[in-house]
Amino acid sequence: MSGFLQHTFNGLVSGAFYALLALGLAVIFGMLRVVNFAHGAFYMLGAMGAYVLLTEAGVPFWAALVIMPVGLGLLGMGLERAFIHRLTRLDPLYNFLLTFGLTLILQDLVKSRYGVQSSPYATPAELSGSVDLGLFDFPTYRVFVLGFAVAVCVGVWWLLSHTRIGVVVRAATERPELTRAFGIDVGRWVTPVFGFGIALAGLAGVLAAPMRAVNPLMGADLIILVFAVVVIGGLGSIFGSVAAGFAIGLVQTWGVVYLSDWPIVAQTLVFIVMAAVLLWRPAGLFGREETAA
């Protein structure tokens, strides 16, 4: 039983990263209808930025946890104004290709400066050691990551559900023409929402730095999995993305542990789940079905 609970906790910790990344993707897609393929690159920049701040400027983890999301959010806002909003009236494929190109550019810029070798990032001293959870001990840092990610997801949900800003953003997402008819400038909300989604990716990257090997390609494979999470939860669904993120973290961890005799099944289990969900509900578990006019 203790082994199962420990694997479950590991799955929830992995799911915390998926939830944060999927939350950012869902926020961006909900407002812009842009599938942001560069999300994984900004996750990588969050981790690499934290590493560079620590090694070259002596900036500790706690400061990087604020500096990198804010900095990357501002960078995302600049990129949205410079490039992405120019293509929003065209087929969504154009912005998908644009963000794919941005991914390659950002990865190559980091590789040219720091190479492709992985770099370690020390766990903050305050979060070293382990916590006694009764049946087993668990690393303190992982407990912090899970709690912090849950708090961020709940905070974003509350912001979107119980504040005027959230009401405007949701209205602009679901009924932009009607929102404009009430005199609200929908366009002015697009850039900050995009920056906010990017900031969430950067935040996930900083949290990942002490747990993952920090390198320029760390977001390349992860983004495919996060897209699967968003599709399962429902494109544009905040709650669905977060719930699917934690669920897929569990499914992936249990698959690796309990299906080790069938490695191909374990490696593709997430995508098998995605295919099954799409066959049952094409809009995802919490997405809204499109209705014909």
N, C-alpha and C positions, 0 to 999 in steps of 0.2 A: 504493500500500500504506500509506504513512504517513497519508494522509487517512482510509482505512478504520479504521486503528488509533486515530486520534484520535477519530473518531466513536464507536468502540467504547468508548473510555475515558470519553467524555462520557455514553454510555448507562449505563455502570456507576455513574457518579457520581449520575445521576438515579435509578437503581435503588437506590442506597444509602438515599435518602430514602423510597422506596416500601417497602423492606425494613424499615426501622425502624418506620414507621407500621403496616405490615401485621403486624409482630411484636407490637406492642402490641394491635392488634385481635384477633389470634389468641389471645393470652394471656387477654384479657378474655372472649372468646367461649368458650374452652375451659373456663374455670371457672364463668362465670355464665350461659352461653348467652344473652348479651345482645349484640345488634348495636348497637354504640355509634356512633351517627351524629354525636355531638359530638366525635369524635376529631379531625376537621379543625379544629374551633374551638380545641382545646387546642394543636394544632400552631401555629395562628395566635397564641395567647397566649404560647407559647414565644418566637416571633420578636418580637412586640410588647413582651413583657416585657424581653427583652434590649435592645431599642432604648430603652425608657424608662429602664432602669437605667443605660445609657450616657449618654444625653443629659441626664437629670435628676438623676442621682446620681453620675455619673462612674465607675460600676462597669464594669470592662473585660470583654471577651468571655470570658476564662478563668474569671472568677468567675461570670458569668451562666450558663456551661455547667454549673455545679453548682447554683446558686441556683434557676434556673427549673425544671429537672426535679424537684427536691426540693419546691419550693413548689407546683407544679402537681400533683404526686403526692399531697401532703397535701390539696389542694383536692379532688382526685378522690375521695379516701377519705371526705372530709366529705360530698360529694354522694351517694356510694354509700350511706352510712349514713342520710342524710336523706331520700333519694327512691327510689333505684333498688332497694334491697333490699325495699322495701315492695311492689314489683310483680313480684318474681321468681316468685311462685307463680301468676301470671296468664299469659295468652297473651303470648308474646314481643313481639307487636305493640305492647303498651302501653309497654314500655320503649323500643322503637324510637321511638315517638311522643314519649316523654318526652325522650330524648336529642336528637331533632330540635328540640323546643322549647328545650332548653338551648342548642343551637347558635344559634338566632335571638336568644335573650336575650344571650348572650355577645358575639355580633357587634354587636348594637345598642348594648350598653354601651360597647364600644370605639369604635364609630363616633361616639357622642354626645360622647366625650371627645377623640378624636384626629382625627375626620373620616375621609373615605374615601380621601384622597390617599396615594399611596405615599411611603414615607420611605426614604432610603438608610441602610445600616449599613456602616461602614467595615470592610474586611478587617483583622484583627489584623496589626500591623507584623511580628510574627515569621513570619507566613505569607504575606507579600506576595511578589511576584516569581514566578518560574517554575522548574520543575525540568526538567533535560535527561533525557528518557527514551529517548534514542538517536535514533530517527527523527524525533522532534518534541519541542518544549517544551510543558509543561503547567502551568497555574497551580498554585502550591504549595498554595493553600488547597483546591483540588479534590482534590489527592492526599491531603491530610490528611483531608478528609471521607470519602473512600472507605476509607482505612485505619482511621479511627476507627469508622465504621459496621460494617465487617467485624469489628473487635475486639469491639464491643458485641454483635453477633449471636452470635459464637462464645462470648462470656462468658455470655450468657443461656442458650444451648444447654447449656453445661457446668453452669451452676447447676441447670437443670432435670433434667439427666441424671446428675449425679455427686454431688449433695449430698442430705442428708436432707430439707431444705426442698423441693427439687425433686421428690423421691420422693413426699412428702405431697401436693404440689400436683397432680402428675400422677395420683396415685391418686384424689384428691378430684374431679378432672376426669372421669376415665373411669369410676370405680365408687364414687360417693358413698355409697350405702347400705352397701356392703361396708366402706368406709373407716370409716364411723361404727360399724360392728359391732366394729371393732378398738379402739374407744374414742377415736378422733381426732375432735375437734370441727371438722367441715368448715366451719361457718359462720365461724369466727374467721379463716380464710384468705381468705375472699371479699373483704373490704375491702382488705387490703394488696395482693392480686393486682390488683384494679381500679386502685388507686393506682399500682402499678408500670406497668401498661399505659399509663396517662395520662402518667406520667413519661417514657416512651419517646417519646410524641407531642411533649411539651414539648422533649425533647432534640433531636428532629429539627427543631423550629421554630427553636431557637437556632442549630443548624448551618446552617439555610437563610437566616438573616438576612443574612449578608454576600453571598449569592448571589442572593437573590430580592428583589423589591420588597416591603417590609414594609408591609402594609395589612390592615384588618380582614376582608377577603374572600379572603385568600390561601389559606385552607384549604377554601373552599366548593367549588371545582371539583376540587381535589385529592382530596377524600374519595371522590368517585365512582370515580375511577381506582383508589384504594387498595382499595375494596370489590371491584373487578374483580380486583385482584391476589390478595386473600384467597380469593375464590371459585375462581380458577384453581388456587391452591396447595392448597386444601382447607380448609374452615372448621375452625378449631381446630388445624391442623397447624403447629407451629412451624417445622420445616424447610421445609415446603411454602410458607409465607408468605414466608420469606426468599428461597428459591430463585426463586419467582415474581416477587418484587419486583425482583431484579436482572435476570431474564429480560425482564420487561416494560419495564424501563428501556432495555434494548438494542433490543427490538422497536420501541418508540416512537421512539427516536432514529434508527434505521435507516429507519423508515417516513417520517419527516419529511425525511430527506436524500435517500433513493433513490426515494421515491414522490412527489416534489414535483409531478410532472405530473398526479397523481391526488390532489388535496388531500382529497377526501372519503374516499378509502380510507385515506390517511395519518392523518386525524383519528379514524377509527373502527377502526383496525387492532387496537387493544387489545381492543375489544369483539367484534370478529370472532374473535379468538383465544379469548376467553372463551366465546363461543357454540360454537366448535368443540370446546373442551375439555369443556364440559358435555354436548354430544351424545355424546362418546366416553366420558367418565367423569363422571357426574352429581355425584359426591362431590368432584370436583377431582382434580388430579394426584396428590396425596399424602394426600387425605382417605380416611376409612374408609367403606365402603358400609354403609348402615343395613340391618339384617336384620330381617325380620318375626318377631314373637314366635310 
